[in-house]
Amino acid sequence: MTYTNRKEKIGIVVSNKMDKTVTVLVRRRIKHSVYGKYINRSRKFMAHDENNTCHVGDTISIVEIRPMSRNKRWSVQEIIDRAPDAK
């Protein structure tokens, strides 16, 4: 699928137990405004995986789409790196 002008994030699959849905953990580093120390922030997103091709540990790219369910507003765009133990 090709999308234009959509938000895109890169994260790691932490769950693929649902049908056609994966949970993706997206991590980012921000600088503290007062102390200047870098802090890790993370958030989980539900993403649509049409063919159930993603496995736990895969690094994937997700892209914003129309709402598909109560929690699902992202879709898997591509699998960047496979987990070493993926089948």
Secondary structure, 3 states (H helix, E strand, C coil): CCCCCCCEEEEEEEEEEECCEEEEEEEEEEECCCCCCEEEEEEEEEEECCCCCCCCCCEEEEEECCCCCCCEEEEEEEEEECCCCCC
